[in-house]
Amino acid sequence: MLKRFLLGILAVAVIAAVGFGVYTYKPAMDPVARDDQPAFDADLVEQGRILAAAGYCATCHTASDGAPYAGNYPMETQFGTIYSTNLTPDVDTGIGTYSQAAFRRAMHEGVDREGNHLFPAFPYDHFTKMSDADVDAIYAYIMTEVAPVQTVQKENELPFPLNLRMLQSGWKLLFADFGRYEADEAHSDEWNRGAYLAEGVTHCGACHTPRNALGAEREDAQFAGAEIDRWIAPALTAGNPSHVPWSAAEFKSYLESGVATYHGVAAGPMGPVVHAGVRALPEADIAALSIYLADKVGAQDDDPAGSAAVMASLKANRPDPQYRGDLGARLYATACASCHYNAEQIAQGRPDLGINSATNLDDPTNLIHVMLDGVNGPVGIAGVVMPGFRQALNDEEITAIAAYLRDKRAEKPAWANLATTVSEIRAQGRAAH
């Protein structure tokens, strides 16, 4: 009996292994020669340029010292570092031999031309929602306008067995919901257009959704906020910490210019998302994206200018004759208030730090990054630079200002281990995408 039982288990294991192998196997697709590429319509190429920008293709496929789209940008994950691949049309080290069908398969299924499964650091679980026409447009742009560059691909720093690509098919089986975006008839065409963009090419959830132990976005916490590139991507839900709720108008201003009157500027990893990405979309698409995100965050259309939160923050922002008694208040008055002070109304370009998400998040990471390294072009506000105080203020002084803002402006409980966090972020060096 025991022998039969063990043989039965072995048989089931063999059948399961064979089944998994069949599911995992993806055939290689024939290469194409550069001379065999079709001539693409100029309008299609331009559409592809816009979509490639909105999908941050160059941002994630360009190393800090490399050519555009040539890969080797390091992506730090909870499992190790993954280096992006060469997306230029180089025939030896890029995708120059990819047919249109091979490119579609990579975008929609996460499988390269040779049949290898791609790691989900490449967000094919979002790109699968894109239409064939939009994917084809990006292909046309890359093959037509991106210069071919020959590179040496860096090896991913993943431990065994996580470095085995065949295992990614199991990840897909568990977590990837393949298929094109399907409109929600309960919402308007504009809302659906925004959803198509947010859930597809702009893949907002890839940064703003927390992940489970296996690195997949948690379906039960879409847009609930997450850590990304040593920064915090705030929640895009009712859980957003800002005192003033986001609105469609605020989202639109933020996505078009990188600044919103009541929510500050796009800094850190969000900088290139706006300035090298989303702002390239047509105004109608940005409006649609804003409407969708405003719905997700539960926004109201009320003008926040006279709201209790804004009035209270403006009042707290007025100079306090007793400020000399507190180091943080004193430093804020001398180093920060000249730019961040608002009198009767909050002016765009002068972020109010009492209602800003950086001071209201449960984690001080974003605030400390900005205080240490500032916000410089090409991120932030066009023509406006916030200086960094890494060289001007020591850890004690940065900690004092942050503690003051948290206590007196945000009126939130003190951040635990704030001084240690300041020291650790300074030691990490400047964080940049």
TIMARTI-471734 format. One record per atom (N, C-alpha, C): x, z, y; residue in one letter. Coordinates in pm, whole numbers, plus 50000, padded with zeros to 5 digits. Layout:
BEGIN
XZYA;...
This chain:
BEGIN
500825000049878M;500005000050000M;500865000050127M;501905008550124L;502765009350241L;503484996050265L;503894989850150K;504594977150163K;503674966650224K;502404966250181R;501454956750236R;501204959250385R;501124972050415F;500884975950555F;502024971250644F;503274973650598L;504434969650677L;504534954450687L;504214947550577L;504224932950582L;503154927650677L;502004934650680G;500944930750773G;501384932250917G;502054943350945I;502554945551081I;503584934851117I;504474931751022L;505484921551045L;504844907951072L;503814904850995A;503134891951012A;502494890951148A;501844901851190V;501214901951323V;502264900351431V;503404907351413A;504484906351512A;505024892051520A;505194885651405V;505694871951403V;504714862551471V;503424864151438I;502394855651499I;502364857651650I;502474870351693A;502464873251837A;503684867151906A;504844868051839A;506064862451896A;505964847251909A;505424841051803V;505264826551807V;504284822551918V;503164830151926G;502174827352029G;502754828852169G;503564839452186F;504174841652318F;505164830452349F;505904825952245G;506844815052266G;506144802152306G;504994799552242V;504224787552277V;503704788552420V;503214800552456Y;502704802652592Y;503824801452695Y;505004806452658T;506134806652751T;506734792952773T;506754784852670Y;507454772052678Y;506824762852781Y;507664757752868K;507264747652966K;508284736252958K;507844724252935P;508794713252920P;509484709653051P;510674704453040A;511354699153158A;510624686653206A;510694684253335M;510074672253392M;511174662553433M;510914649853416D;511934639753441D;512424640453586D;513724638953605P;514254638653742P;513914625353808P;513924625553941V;513724613154016V;514954610854103V;515264598454124A;516394594854209A;515944594454354A;516874597054446R;516544596754589R;515954583454629R;516464572654571D;515984559354608D;514564556754559D;514124564954464D;512774563054410D;511714571054486D;512164579054584Q;511194586854662Q;510354577454748Q;509064579954755P;508214571454839P;508474573854987P;508054564555070A;508124566355215A;506894574255258A;507124585455322F;506014594355358F;505534591555500F;504234592555519D;503624590655649D;504114601355746D;504364597555870A;504904606955970A;503964618755992A;502654616355992D;501704627356011D;501764637255895D;501964632155774L;502074640855657L;503334649355665L;504414643355709V;505674650655724V;505524661755828V;504854658555939E;504654668656043E;503764679955994E;502734676655917Q;501904687155858Q;502744695955767Q;503634689855691G;504504697555604G;505444706655680G;505944701755792R;506824710255876R;506094722755921R;504854720955965I;504054732256012I;503784742155899I;503414736955783L;503104745655670L;504354752555616L;505484745555616A;506734751855572A;507124763255665A;506884761355796A;507144772155892A;506214783855866A;504914780955848A;503924791555825A;504194799155697A;504834792655600G;505174799255475G;506544805755475G;507234805455592Y;508554811655610Y;509574806155509Y;509434793455472C;510334787655371C;511794788755415C;512094784955538A;513474785555585A;513954799955596A;513074808955636T;513474822955653T;513994828755524T;513294826355414C;513684832355286C;514664823755207C;514874811455248H;515804802655176H;517034799455260H;517334808055358T;518524805955441T;519324818955449T;520544818555402A;521424830155413A;521884831755557A;522304843755594S;522694846355733S;523834837455778S;524684833255685D;525824824655720D;525694810755659D;524474807155619G;524294794555549G;523504784355627G;523424772355572A;522654761455632A;521174763555603A;520304758055689P;518864759655668P;518434754655530P;517634762755463Y;517024759555334Y;518024759255218Y;519284762755243A;520314761455139A;520384773355044A;519514783255062G;519414794054966G;520434805054983G;520494813654879N;521404825254872N;521044836354969N;519814836355019Y;519364847855098Y;519074859255001Y;519654871255022P;519454882354928P;518104889354951P;517314890354846M;516034897454851M;516144910054766M;516104921454832E;516234934154762E;514884938054703E;514844939754572T;513624943954503T;513874957454436T;512824963154381Q;512954975954313Q;513734974654182Q;514014962454139F;514724960154013F;516144955254034F;516474951054155G;517794945554185G;517674934554290G;518794928354321T;518814918054424T;518654904154363T;517724896454421I;517494882654381I;517904873654497I;518654863054466Y;519104853854570Y;518254841254567Y;517724837654682S;516874825654689S;517684813254655S;516974803154609T;517634790954563T;517714780454674T;518504770354648N;518714759254741N;517454750454743N;516804749954858L;515564742254871L;515794728954943L;517054725554967T;517334712655031T;517234701554926T;517124688954969P;517024677954873P;518364673454815P;519334682554806D;520594679254740D;520324676954591D;520884666254535V;520554662554397V;521284671054295V;522374677554333D;523144685354238D;522774700154237D;522574705954355T;522334720354361T;521004723954428T;520274714054475G;518984716454539G;517844710854457G;516824705854526I;515644700554456I;515514685454477I;516644678954500G;516624664654526G;516124656354409G;516154661854288T;515664654454171T;514234658154134T;513604666354217Y;512214670454189Y;511244659154226Y;510364656154135S;509244647354167S;508184655454241S;507214648354294Q;506104655354360Q;505384664454261Q;505234659854138A;504574667954034A;505384680354000A;506724678953995A;507574690453965A;507494700854076A;507444696054200F;507334705354313F;505994712554309F;504934705254277R;503614711754264R;503654722654158R;504274719654044R;504314729553937R;505074742153980R;506154740254054A;506914751854102A;506054760354196A;505354753854286M;504534761054384M;503304767454320M;502674760354230H;501404764954174H;501544773554049H;502644771553974E;502784778653847E;504054786953837E;504964785553933G;506204793153927G;507114788753814G;507234775653794V;508104769853691V;508944758853756V;510254759153737D;511094748953800D;511084735953720D;511814726053769R;511774712853706R;512284713353562R;513274721953537E;513854722853403E;512974730653305E;511904736753357G;511014744353269G;511274759253269G;512134764053358N;512434778253368N;511384785453453N;510994797253410H;510034805153488H;510744811353609H;510124810653725L;510694816053848L;510324830853861L;511224838353923F;510934852453948F;509884853554058F;508994863454049P;507914864554148P;508354868854287P;509674870154309A;510144871554447A;509774858854525A;509664847754453F;509094835554508F;507574836754490F;506814837554598P;505404841654588P;504454830654540P;504744825254421Y;503864814954366Y;502464820254336Y;502344833554321D;501014839254299D;500144837954424D;500754834954538H;500014831454660H;499924816354676H;501054809654656F;501074795154678F;500144787754582F;499824794054469T;498894787654375T;497544784954437T;497224792254543K;495934790554610K;495924778454704K;497084772754732M;497164761454825M;496664748654758M;496104739954838S;495624727154788S;496804718154751S;496544708554663D;497584698854628D;498064691554753D;497134688254842A;497494680754962A;498464688455050A;498254701455066D;499154709455149D;500524710955084D;500544712954952V;501814713854881V;502574700654891V;501854689654878D;502484676454889D;503064674155028D;502404679555129A;502904678055266A;504244685355283A;504354697355229I;505624704755236I;506714696955163I;506374691455048Y;507324683154972Y;507804671455057Y;506874664755122A;507224653155206A;508164657255318A;507904668855380Y;508774673655489Y;510174676755438Y;510274684155329I;511594687955277I;512394675555238I;511754666455169M;512474654655121M;512834645055234M;512124645955345T;512344636655455T;513214642355567T;512964654955605E;513574660455726E;514664670855702E;514684676955585V;515674687455559V;516964680955508V;518074684555568A;519364678655529A;519824684155394A;520274675455304P;520784680255175P;522094687955193P;522194699255127V;523394707655136V;523784711854995V;525034710154960Q;525534714354830Q;526034728754839Q;525574737054748T;525924751254752T;526314756054613T;526884767954609V;527134775054484V;526134786454478V;525224785854382Q;524174795754372Q;524734809254328Q;524394819754402K;524814833154364K;523974838154246K;524604845954162E;523904851454046E;523034863254088E;521824863554036N;520934874754064N;521524887654007N;521284898454074E;521804911454031E;520674919453967E;520284915053848L;519194921453774L;519734926253639L;519354938053597P;519824943153469P;519124936153352P;519774935953237F;519154930953115F;518074941053072F;516924936753027P;516474923153000P;515664917053117P;515664923753233L;514864918653344L;515384905353397L;516604902053361N;517164889353406N;516744877453318N;515994880053212L;515544869453122L;514304862753181L;514424850153210R;513324842953276R;512104841553186R;512304840953055M;511164839352967M;510184851152979M;510714862953017L;509844874553031L;508904873253150L;509264864253244Q;508394862653360Q;507044856653321Q;507004849653208S;505714844453163S;504784855853124S;505354866653072G;504544878453042G;504014884953168G;504864885253271W;504434890653401W;503274882453456W;503384869353444K;502314860553490K;501024863153414K;501154864853283L;499984867153200L;499244879853244L;500024889753286L;499434902553327L;498884902353469L;499594895553561F;499304897753702F;498984885353786F;499344873553740A;499144861653823A;497774855553799A;497024853753904D;495704847553897D;495824833353949D;496144824153861F;496414810453902F;495124803053936F;495244793654029G;494094785554068G;494014784154218G;493364773554266R;493234771054409R;492234780754473R;492384782254603Y;491474791154677Y;490034785954667Y;489114795154642E;487694791754636E;486974798654751E;486254790954829A;485584796254948A;484554806854911A;484454816954997D;483444827454982D;482244823655067D;481154820055002E;479984815055073E;479314825655160E;479704838255142A;479134848955224A;479734849255364A;480794841355385H;481474841455514H;481494827355574H;481854826855701S;481874814255776S;483024805355732S;482964792855774D;484044783455747D;485344788255811D;485244793855932E;486444798556001E;487064810255926E;486244819455878W;486744830755799W;487434825655673W;486814816255606N;487394810855484N;488704803555510N;488784796755623R;490044790355658R;491134800855678R;490794811755745G;491744822655763G;492154828955631G;491184830755541A;491494836355410A;492404827155331A;492124814155337Y;492964804355267Y;494414805255316Y;494594806555446L;495944807555502L;496604820855467L;495864831855484A;496434845155463A;496784847755318A;495924843255228E;496134845855086E;497004835255020E;497174823855090G;497974813055035G;499304811655104G;499424801855192V;500734798155247V;501404809455324V;500664817255405T;501314827755483T;501544840455402T;500934841355284H;501104852255186H;501304866155251H;500344869755337C;500434882555409C;500554894455314C;499834893755204G;499834904955110G;501174907355044G;502054897355043A;503354899154979A;504164910155046A;503944912355175C;504634922955247C;503744934955275C;502464932655296H;501574943355341H;500774949955228H;501054946255103T;500354952354990T;501334959954903T;501064972554870P;501964980054783P;501994974054643P;503084976554571R;503264970754439R;503274981554331R;502924977354211N;502924986754100N;504314987754038N;504434994953927A;505744997453867A;506424984753818A;505654974253795L;506214961653748L;506364951353860L;506194955653984G;506454946954098G;505314937854136G;504134939854081A;502974931654117A;502174938354227A;501564930354313E;500724935854418E;499524942954354E;499214954554406R;498084962254352R;496764956454403R;495954951754312E;494684945654351E;493764955754417E;493904968554383D;493034978754438D;493494983554575D;494594977854626A;495134982554755A;495604970754839A;494854959854839Q;495254948154917Q;495414951755065Q;496544948155120F;496864950355262F;496944965155301F;497184973855204A;497214988255234A;498544992955290A;499484983855311G;500764987555369G;501834989655264G;503084986155297A;504174987455199A;505514987355269A;506554991055195E;507914990455247E;508484976655219E;509164970755319I;509754957555302I;511034956655385I;512124952755322D;513404951055392D;513784963155477D;513564974955420R;513904987755485R;513034990655608R;511934983455622W;510944986055725W;509614989255657W;508644993555738I;507314996055687I;506374985355741I;505714978155649A;504674968655688A;503364976555693A;502804979055812P;501614987755822P;500414981855750P;499474990455720A;498234986255655A;497474976555745A;496904966355684L;496014957155755L;494584959755709L;494274972455699T;492944977155661T;492524987955759T;491404994255731A;490965005355815A;491975016755814A;492925016455720G;493955026555715G;495105024155811G;495035013555892N;496075011055991N;496185023056084N;497415027856111P;497575040456184P;497395039556335P;497305027556392S;497215026356537S;495965033356590S;496085039956704H;494945046756764H;493875036856808H;494305025056849V;493365014656893V;493175004756779V;491965002956729P;491754993556617P;492164979356657P;492724972356561W;493034958256583W;491744950356598W;491804939856676S;490674930756693S;491174916656667S;490254907156656A;490654893256638A;491494888556756A;491134892856877A;491874888856996A;493304894456994A;493444906956950E;494774912956943E;495624906056836E;495024903056720F;495764895856617F;496204882156668F;495314875256737K;495634861856785K;496794862256884K;496764871756977S;497844873257073S;499154876257001S;499094885056904Y;500284889256829Y;500884877556750Y;500014869756684L;500494858756600L;500954846756681L;500444845356802E;500844834256889E;502114837256967E;502264849657014S;503354852657106S;504274863857059S;503874871056954G;504694882156908G;504434895056982G;503394895457064V;503074907657137V;501564909057151V;501094921357134A;499694924657156A;499654936757248A;498774936257347T;498754946557451T;498694960557395T;497854962757295Y;497614976257245Y;498354979357116Y;499224970057071H;499904972256945H;501384968856947H;501934965257061G;503374963357070G;503834949457029G;505084948756981V;505734935856957V;506094934156810V;506324921556773A;506754918356637A;508254920856628A;508654930556548A;510064934056533A;510414934456385A;511714935556357G;512154936256219G;511754923856141G;511374925256012P;511004913655931P;509804906055986P;508984912556071M;507814905856125M;508184896056236M;509364897656294G;509784888656401G;509794874056360G;510554870556254P;510554856456212P;509224851856155P;508414861156102V;507094857356053V;506284850956166V;506404856656285V;505684851256401V;506454839656462V;507694842156504H;508404832656589H;508944820556514H;509244822156387A;509714810656309A;508664806156209A;507474812156219G;506474809456118G;505084806556168G;504274817056174V;502834815456195V;502504808456327V;503284810956429R;502954805156560R;503034789956560R;503634784156455A;503694769556445A;502344763556407A;501434771856355L;500124766856316L;499324762456438L;498384753256420P;497494749656530P;496704761756577P;496304761756703E;495584773156760E;494334776556679E;493634766356630A;492414768856552A;492734776556424A;493874773456362D;494254780556240D;494654795056271D;495354797256381I;495724810856419I;494464819056449I;493484812656515A;492214819456542A;491504823056413A;491494813856318A;490844816456189A;491554827556114A;492864827356113L;493654837856048L;493374851356113L;493244851456244S;492964863856317S;491584869356283S;490624860556270I;489264864856235I;489244871056096I;489954864856002Y;490014870255866Y;490684883955865Y;491834885155931L;492544897955932L;491754908756005L;491064904856111A;490244914556184A;489124919756096A;488574911156013D;487534915455920D;488104925155817D;489304922355769K;489934931155670K;490234944955728K;490614945255855V;490964958055917V;489744965455968V;488584958655963G;487334964956009G;487244965756159G;487694955156227A;487774955356373A;486414953856439A;486344959456559Q;485204957556647Q;485634948656763Q;484674942656829D;484994933856942D;485014941157075D;484874954257074D;484864962057198D;486204960857271D;486144960457403D;487354960357485D;487944974457484D;489174976257434P;489734989757423P;490294995257553P;490254987357662A;490924991557786A;490455005257834A;489165008057820G;488645020857868G;488365030757758G;488885028257638S;488615037157525S;489265050757544S;488765060457473A;489285074057484A;490755074557443A;491125066857340A;492505067057294A;493455061657400A;493075050757465V;493925044857568V;494015054057689V;492885059457732M;492885068357849M;493735080757823M;493625086257702A;494405098157669A;495895094957665A;496235083257614S;497655079557607S;498225077057746S;497445070657832L;497905068457970L;498125081758041L;497215091158020K;497345104258083K;498605111258034K;498855110657902A;500025117257846A;501315110557889A;501215098057933N;502385090257972N;502845093458114N;502035100458190R;502415103358329R;503575113158332R;504475111658430P;505635120458437P;505235135158441P;505945142958362D;505695157358355D;506795164558431D;506445172058533P;507495178858612P;508285188958530P;507765192458411Q;508475202158327Q;509345195358221Q;509505182058232Y;510165174658124Y;511605179358100Y;512225185158201R;513625189058184R;513805199858079R;512735206358040G;512855217057941G;512985212157799G;512755199457773D;512795194257637D;513735182457633D;514705182557539L;515695171957531L;515045158357508L;514095157757415G;513455145157385G;512695139657504G;511945148257575A;511205143757693A;512155139357803A;513245146357817R;514215142857921R;514855129357892R;515245127157768L;515865114457731L;514865102957740L;513625105557701Y;512595095257711Y;512385091157857Y;512365101057945A;512145098258086A;513275089958145A;514485092058099T;515625085058157T;515935071758088T;515675070757956A;516085058857881A;514935049557847A;513695054657842C;512585046757788C;511445044257887C;511155054257970A;509935053858051A;509915042358151A;511075038058198S;511085027358298S;510455014558246S;510525012358115C;509905000358056C;508565003357990C;508395015357938H;507195018357859H;506115025757939H;506375028358065Y;505385035658145Y;504255026358189Y;503025030658166N;501835023758214N;501025033658298N;500475028858409A;499735037758498A;498235037458470A;497535027558526E;496075027058513E;495615019358389E;496375009358351Q;496055001258233Q;497344997958160Q;497214994858033I;498394991057955I;498694976357981I;499894973558023A;500294959858054A;500954953457933A;500614940857907Q;501264933657798Q;502744932457829Q;503564935757733G;504994935957755G;505534949957780G;504624959857796R;505024973757810R;504334981857700R;504764980557576P;504084987357466P;503915002257492P;502705007157474D;502425021357494D;502755028657364D;503685037757370L;504195044057248L;503305055257196L;502275058857270G;501355068757218G;500395063057116G;500025050357132I;499065044157042I;499725034056949I;501015031956962N;501735022156881N;501815026756736N;501755017156644S;501785020856502S;503105027456463S;504195023756528A;505505029256491A;505555044356507A;504855049756606T;504835064256627T;503735071156547T;502805063256494N;501675069056422N;501745067556270N;502695059456223L;502895058256079L;503365071556021L;503115073655893D;503575085755826D;505085085655803D;505695074255829D;507135072555807D;507745067855940D;508855074155986P;509445070356116P;510375058456112P;510485051755997T;511485041155978T;511445030556086T;510265024856113N;510185013956210N;510625018256349N;510185030056391L;510545035156523L;512055036956534L;512665042456432I;514105044956437I;514885031856441I;514455021956360H;515125008956363H;515125003056504H;513965003456569V;513854997556702V;514665005456804V;514645018656794M;515425026756888M;516925024156872M;517385022856751L;518805020756727L;519255006656765L;518464996556727D;518944982856738D;518144974056834D;517094979556896G;516364972056995G;515564960656938G;515034952457027V;514274940556989V;514784929157077V;515504920057015N;516114909157090N;515574895757043N;515774885257128G;515384871957087G;516104868056959G;515474859756872P;514214852856894P;512964860556851P;513074873856831V;511884881556797V;511374888556922V;510324896456906G;509784903757020G;509034894857116G;509204897157246I;508494889957350I;509434879957414I;508984867657433A;509824857457495A;510284861857633A;511574861657655G;512124865057786G;512274879857811G;511914888257714V;512004902857731V;512874908357619V;513814916857655V;514724922757558V;514654937857568V;514494944557453M;514634959057451M;516024962257400M;516824969657477P;518174972757432P;518164982557316P;519164981657232G;519344991557126G;520215002957177G;519995014757122F;520725026557168F;521665032057061F;522035023356966R;522925027556858R;524235033156912R;524785026557016Q;526065030957072Q;525895040957186Q;524695041557245A;524505049957363A;524035064057330A;523265065457223L;522695078457188L;523125082457047L;523435095257030N;523825099856897N;522585103456814N;522815107756692D;521695110656601D;520795121656656D;521395131956714E;520585142956769E;519665137856878E;520165128856963E;519375123957076E;518265114357029E;518595105656934I;517565096856877I;516485105156811I;516885115256737T;515925124256670T;515045131356772T;515635135756882A;514885143056984A;513815134157048A;514155121657079I;513175112557139I;512055109657040I;512425106856914A;511415103856813A;510475115656793A;511035127656789A;510215139656771A;509275141656889A;509785139057009Y;508955140257130Y;507775130457125Y;508055117957092L;506995107857086L;505955111356981L;506415116056868R;505485119656760R;504595131456800R;505195141056866D;504455153356900D;503605151757026D;504215147357135K;503545147357264K;502745134657291K;503155123357234R;502455110957262R;501475107357151R;501945107357027A;501045104056916A;500175115956877A;500655127956910E;499955140356875E;499685141156725E;500735138256650K;500665138656504K;501635149256452K;501435153956329P;502375163756271P;503795158256266P;504755166956278A;506165162956281A;506545155656152A;507415145656166W;507945138956048W;508905148355975W;508775149355845A;509675157555766A;511055150955759A;512105158955765N;513475154255748N;513835142855845N;513345143855968L;513545133156066L;515035130956094L;515785141656115A;517205140256146A;517955133356034A;517615136755910T;518265130455795T;517935115555790T;516675112055818T;516255098155817T;516995090155924T;517155095856042V;517895089156149V;519325086456104V;519955096456045S;521335095056001S;521465084355893S;520525084055800E;520575074255691E;520375059955741E;519435058155833I;519185044655885I;520365039855969I;520975048656044R;522155044756122R;523275040356026R;523455047755917A;524525044755821A;524295031355751A;523025027355737Q;522725014555671Q;523175002655752Q;523365004555881G;523694993255967G;522444986056011G;522634976056095R;521504968756151R;520754961456042R;519434963456038A;518604956655940A;518034944156003A;518244932755939A;517734920155991A;517284911455877A;516224903455900H;515754894255796H;516564881455801H;
